[in-house]
Amino acid sequence: MYDNIMIRNLEAYNRMKHDLLKKYRNKVVAIKDGEVVGIYDDEMNAFEDMVRRYGLVPMFLRRVRETDERYYIYGPNTSFS
C-alpha cells in the first residue's frame, strides 16, 4: 500500500516537474495523494508542517531541481506489507 502511494506521488511530481521548475526552482514541494499541498524553503519546515497538518502519513517531499535527490522518511505506523 505504502509503495503505491509513493509511486503515485512520484508520478504526479514527474508530470508537474516542468511547471514546478518554472515556478518553484530550488524550493521544496510537498505532494500528498497526487496533489501539491505545500511549497517550502527547506525540508525541515516542509516535514514539520506536513506532520502538523496531516499527521504521520505517507508524504512526498522533494527539492525542485533539474536533477533529483531522494529521501525516504518512514513514520512509526508505516506498514510495509
Contacts in CASP RR format, 6 or more apart in sequence:
PFRMAT RR
TARGET T0000
AUTHOR 0000-0000-0000
METHOD contacts of the structure
MODEL  1
MYDNIMIRNLEAYNRMKHDLLKKYRNKVVAIKDGEVVGIYDDEMNAFEDM
VRRYGLVPMFLRRVRETDERYYIYGPNTSFS
1 79 0 8 1.000
1 81 0 8 1.000
2 58 0 8 1.000
2 78 0 8 1.000
2 79 0 8 1.000
2 80 0 8 1.000
5 33 0 8 1.000
5 58 0 8 1.000
6 58 0 8 1.000
6 60 0 8 1.000
8 33 0 8 1.000
8 34 0 8 1.000
9 31 0 8 1.000
9 32 0 8 1.000
9 33 0 8 1.000
9 34 0 8 1.000
9 58 0 8 1.000
9 59 0 8 1.000
9 60 0 8 1.000
10 60 0 8 1.000
11 34 0 8 1.000
12 31 0 8 1.000
12 34 0 8 1.000
12 35 0 8 1.000
12 60 0 8 1.000
13 20 0 8 1.000
13 29 0 8 1.000
13 31 0 8 1.000
13 60 0 8 1.000
13 62 0 8 1.000
16 36 0 8 1.000
17 64 0 8 1.000
20 29 0 8 1.000
20 36 0 8 1.000
20 64 0 8 1.000
21 64 0 8 1.000
21 65 0 8 1.000
21 66 0 8 1.000
24 39 0 8 1.000
24 64 0 8 1.000
25 64 0 8 1.000
25 65 0 8 1.000
26 63 0 8 1.000
26 64 0 8 1.000
26 65 0 8 1.000
27 39 0 8 1.000
27 40 0 8 1.000
27 41 0 8 1.000
27 63 0 8 1.000
27 64 0 8 1.000
28 39 0 8 1.000
28 40 0 8 1.000
28 41 0 8 1.000
28 42 0 8 1.000
28 43 0 8 1.000
28 45 0 8 1.000
28 46 0 8 1.000
28 61 0 8 1.000
28 62 0 8 1.000
28 63 0 8 1.000
28 64 0 8 1.000
29 36 0 8 1.000
29 38 0 8 1.000
29 39 0 8 1.000
29 40 0 8 1.000
29 61 0 8 1.000
29 62 0 8 1.000
29 63 0 8 1.000
29 64 0 8 1.000
30 36 0 8 1.000
30 37 0 8 1.000
30 38 0 8 1.000
30 39 0 8 1.000
30 40 0 8 1.000
30 46 0 8 1.000
30 49 0 8 1.000
30 50 0 8 1.000
30 59 0 8 1.000
30 60 0 8 1.000
30 61 0 8 1.000
31 37 0 8 1.000
31 59 0 8 1.000
31 60 0 8 1.000
31 61 0 8 1.000
31 62 0 8 1.000
32 50 0 8 1.000
32 54 0 8 1.000
32 57 0 8 1.000
32 58 0 8 1.000
32 59 0 8 1.000
32 60 0 8 1.000
34 60 0 8 1.000
37 50 0 8 1.000
37 53 0 8 1.000
37 54 0 8 1.000
38 46 0 8 1.000
38 49 0 8 1.000
38 50 0 8 1.000
40 46 0 8 1.000
40 49 0 8 1.000
43 61 0 8 1.000
43 63 0 8 1.000
43 71 0 8 1.000
46 61 0 8 1.000
47 61 0 8 1.000
47 73 0 8 1.000
50 59 0 8 1.000
50 61 0 8 1.000
56 75 0 8 1.000
56 76 0 8 1.000
56 77 0 8 1.000
56 78 0 8 1.000
58 78 0 8 1.000
59 73 0 8 1.000
61 71 0 8 1.000
61 73 0 8 1.000
62 68 0 8 1.000
62 69 0 8 1.000
62 70 0 8 1.000
62 71 0 8 1.000
63 69 0 8 1.000
END
